[in-house]
Amino acid sequence: MNIEWHHFFSTGASSITGSQIRQFFALTERPEVISFAGGFPGNEFFPQEDISQALSEMIMEDSRQSLQYSPTEGSYELRILLAQKMNREGGGYCEAGNLVVTDGSQQGLDLLSRILINPGDPVLVEEPAYIGGISAFKSYGGQPVGIEMDQEGVIPAKMEKTIIKLAEKGRKPRLFYTVPNFQNPTGITTGFKRRYEILALASRYNLVIIEDNPYGDLCYDGEVPINYKALDREERVVYLGSYSKVLIPGIRIGWLAGSRQLIEKVTLAKQSADLCSSSLGQQLAYKLTRDGYVEKHTKKLNCLYREKRDTMFAAMEKYFPANICFNKPGGGFFIWVNFPAYYPASKELLDLALQKNVAFVHGEGFSSNGGGKYSARFSFSQPCLEEITAGIKTLGELFQEIESAWMAKTANCR
């Protein structure tokens, strides 16, 4: 008789749910499907030869640093470089002791959830919000509460009203999670003035802000506003950064920056999670950052991704019906699309699209308030230019069929 494992799972295990984005990974492996689903870097942009050479040099120079365990906090040399990067970019005064190297920024979210969230705690998030953040908070019993956004980011008045309502019910929130630059999934960048307003609310109601910034360096138009971390004067902002989008995700190297008191507790939590992050990945990130390669590569990526963004946006303007709304993000990987309410819900719309071998991510998975029914996230980062145009054209034809059916139906009802 086989063991029945559900009897052995902890109470907390029931809070662990799968990511809808991860479910679409299999789609990217089907050659007949044009996928706008995963927010992955473009495979053709990986600097294979440069990385191969850098790895070879690292092993020859000092294999002990690359192949041995590292301290839990991460490579001291790498943390110094990351602290200098944050100081140059206005990340507030930062030292190596203010940083922990993580297995991508996702581990940072998990560690913060582990040490800052009690079961049942409300966690303020953007509406819609990054699925990985929502999943991390739920895994530790947190209850995400979405705050409505406009094109400048989270609306402060809506945020304050939500805080007050929750407090009246004895559920005062302590955390606000944000992706302020080219947000996943909407592509929205929180405005400079809005950041000051949100920080003022965080101070007034004693909130910690988790600032997740994986896309800030991928800027195609204008400039990115200064980070929350740089504006913070009370050590209430925790910053998450990553090499996944500007170098390669395979090394799984990110970092978490915050007060020393917080870093000490995060380090203890990380000790029991994985002892340390990949030494090989850290040394590669250090070498390529130190030598100025990452900065040069990022500038190249900005030109390449800008072309992909412009191609998708132009195709949507050309092929999508006028009643479909979409934005043009200043950077990052994503275009957020809103459909009219007479369209099928985005889950059903996705099924229709898959029948035509095109994939995107429906909007409901990004919502903590039951929204996103008529929204979808389109990623332009991975498909080639020809696939972007072909896929959007195919969807445009599908949407035109829906429009025609709707017009015929309304005409018959008159």
ChimeraX attribute file (.defattr): number of C-alpha atoms within 10 A of each C-alpha:
attribute: neighborCount
match mode: 1-to-1
recipient: residues
	/A:1	3
	/A:2	4
	/A:3	7
	/A:4	8
	/A:5	7
	/A:6	9
	/A:7	7
	/A:8	9
	/A:9	10
	/A:10	9
	/A:11	7
	/A:12	12
	/A:13	13
	/A:14	13
	/A:15	17
	/A:16	14
	/A:17	12
	/A:18	11
	/A:19	14
	/A:20	16
	/A:21	17
	/A:22	12
	/A:23	12
	/A:24	17
	/A:25	14
	/A:26	8
	/A:27	21
	/A:28	17
	/A:29	11
	/A:30	11
	/A:31	9
	/A:32	11
	/A:33	18
	/A:34	24
	/A:35	28
	/A:36	27
	/A:37	28
	/A:38	24
	/A:39	21
	/A:40	18
	/A:41	22
	/A:42	17
	/A:43	12
	/A:44	10
	/A:45	17
	/A:46	16
	/A:47	12
	/A:48	11
	/A:49	9
	/A:50	11
	/A:51	16
	/A:52	11
	/A:53	10
	/A:54	17
	/A:55	18
	/A:56	11
	/A:57	14
	/A:58	19
	/A:59	15
	/A:60	10
	/A:61	11
	/A:62	10
	/A:63	14
	/A:64	14
	/A:65	16
	/A:66	19
	/A:67	15
	/A:68	11
	/A:69	16
	/A:70	20
	/A:71	16
	/A:72	20
	/A:73	26
	/A:74	25
	/A:75	22
	/A:76	17
	/A:77	14
	/A:78	22
	/A:79	24
	/A:80	18
	/A:81	17
	/A:82	24
	/A:83	21
	/A:84	17
	/A:85	14
	/A:86	21
	/A:87	15
	/A:88	12
	/A:89	12
	/A:90	17
	/A:91	20
	/A:92	19
	/A:93	13
	/A:94	23
	/A:95	18
	/A:96	20
	/A:97	17
	/A:98	20
	/A:99	29
	/A:100	27
	/A:101	32
	/A:102	29
	/A:103	21
	/A:104	23
	/A:105	26
	/A:106	21
	/A:107	21
	/A:108	29
	/A:109	22
	/A:110	20
	/A:111	21
	/A:112	20
	/A:113	21
	/A:114	18
	/A:115	14
	/A:116	16
	/A:117	20
	/A:118	14
	/A:119	14
	/A:120	13
	/A:121	21
	/A:122	24
	/A:123	22
	/A:124	25
	/A:125	26
	/A:126	27
	/A:127	25
	/A:128	26
	/A:129	25
	/A:130	21
	/A:131	18
	/A:132	20
	/A:133	23
	/A:134	26
	/A:135	21
	/A:136	23
	/A:137	27
	/A:138	24
	/A:139	21
	/A:140	23
	/A:141	22
	/A:142	23
	/A:143	22
	/A:144	27
	/A:145	24
	/A:146	26
	/A:147	25
	/A:148	17
	/A:149	18
	/A:150	11
	/A:151	13
	/A:152	15
	/A:153	25
	/A:154	27
	/A:155	18
	/A:156	19
	/A:157	14
	/A:158	13
	/A:159	23
	/A:160	17
	/A:161	12
	/A:162	18
	/A:163	22
	/A:164	15
	/A:165	13
	/A:166	15
	/A:167	13
	/A:168	10
	/A:169	8
	/A:170	9
	/A:171	14
	/A:172	19
	/A:173	22
	/A:174	18
	/A:175	23
	/A:176	23
	/A:177	23
	/A:178	24
	/A:179	26
	/A:180	27
	/A:181	29
	/A:182	26
	/A:183	29
	/A:184	28
	/A:185	26
	/A:186	30
	/A:187	25
	/A:188	27
	/A:189	24
	/A:190	25
	/A:191	18
	/A:192	15
	/A:193	10
	/A:194	15
	/A:195	21
	/A:196	14
	/A:197	16
	/A:198	22
	/A:199	24
	/A:200	15
	/A:201	17
	/A:202	20
	/A:203	16
	/A:204	10
	/A:205	16
	/A:206	15
	/A:207	21
	/A:208	20
	/A:209	24
	/A:210	24
	/A:211	22
	/A:212	25
	/A:213	19
	/A:214	24
	/A:215	23
	/A:216	22
	/A:217	20
	/A:218	24
	/A:219	22
	/A:220	20
	/A:221	11
	/A:222	8
	/A:223	11
	/A:224	20
	/A:225	16
	/A:226	16
	/A:227	23
	/A:228	25
	/A:229	25
	/A:230	17
	/A:231	16
	/A:232	18
	/A:233	12
	/A:234	11
	/A:235	16
	/A:236	21
	/A:237	25
	/A:238	22
	/A:239	23
	/A:240	26
	/A:241	24
	/A:242	25
	/A:243	20
	/A:244	19
	/A:245	21
	/A:246	23
	/A:247	24
	/A:248	22
	/A:249	17
	/A:250	10
	/A:251	19
	/A:252	20
	/A:253	28
	/A:254	25
	/A:255	24
	/A:256	27
	/A:257	28
	/A:258	23
	/A:259	16
	/A:260	15
	/A:261	10
	/A:262	18
	/A:263	19
	/A:264	17
	/A:265	13
	/A:266	23
	/A:267	22
	/A:268	15
	/A:269	18
	/A:270	23
	/A:271	14
	/A:272	10
	/A:273	13
	/A:274	12
	/A:275	17
	/A:276	21
	/A:277	27
	/A:278	23
	/A:279	21
	/A:280	22
	/A:281	18
	/A:282	25
	/A:283	24
	/A:284	21
	/A:285	23
	/A:286	21
	/A:287	18
	/A:288	18
	/A:289	18
	/A:290	15
	/A:291	10
	/A:292	11
	/A:293	14
	/A:294	18
	/A:295	16
	/A:296	12
	/A:297	16
	/A:298	17
	/A:299	15
	/A:300	14
	/A:301	23
	/A:302	19
	/A:303	13
	/A:304	15
	/A:305	23
	/A:306	22
	/A:307	16
	/A:308	23
	/A:309	25
	/A:310	15
	/A:311	19
	/A:312	26
	/A:313	20
	/A:314	15
	/A:315	18
	/A:316	22
	/A:317	16
	/A:318	14
	/A:319	17
	/A:320	21
	/A:321	16
	/A:322	10
	/A:323	10
	/A:324	15
	/A:325	15
	/A:326	20
	/A:327	15
	/A:328	16
	/A:329	24
	/A:330	21
	/A:331	27
	/A:332	31
	/A:333	29
	/A:334	27
	/A:335	26
	/A:336	21
	/A:337	19
	/A:338	18
	/A:339	21
	/A:340	13
	/A:341	10
	/A:342	10
	/A:343	16
	/A:344	15
	/A:345	19
	/A:346	22
	/A:347	20
	/A:348	13
	/A:349	22
	/A:350	18
	/A:351	15
	/A:352	17
	/A:353	20
	/A:354	17
	/A:355	10
	/A:356	16
	/A:357	18
	/A:358	23
	/A:359	26
	/A:360	24
	/A:361	25
	/A:362	25
	/A:363	25
	/A:364	20
	/A:365	21
	/A:366	30
	/A:367	21
	/A:368	21
	/A:369	14
	/A:370	13
	/A:371	15
	/A:372	22
	/A:373	20
	/A:374	20
	/A:375	26
	/A:376	28
	/A:377	26
	/A:378	24
	/A:379	29
	/A:380	31
	/A:381	27
	/A:382	24
	/A:383	22
	/A:384	15
	/A:385	17
	/A:386	11
	/A:387	18
	/A:388	25
	/A:389	20
	/A:390	15
	/A:391	23
	/A:392	25
	/A:393	18
	/A:394	17
	/A:395	22
	/A:396	19
	/A:397	14
	/A:398	16
	/A:399	21
	/A:400	15
	/A:401	12
	/A:402	17
	/A:403	17
	/A:404	11
	/A:405	12
	/A:406	14
	/A:407	12
	/A:408	11
	/A:409	11
	/A:410	10
	/A:411	9
	/A:412	8
	/A:413	7
	/A:414	5
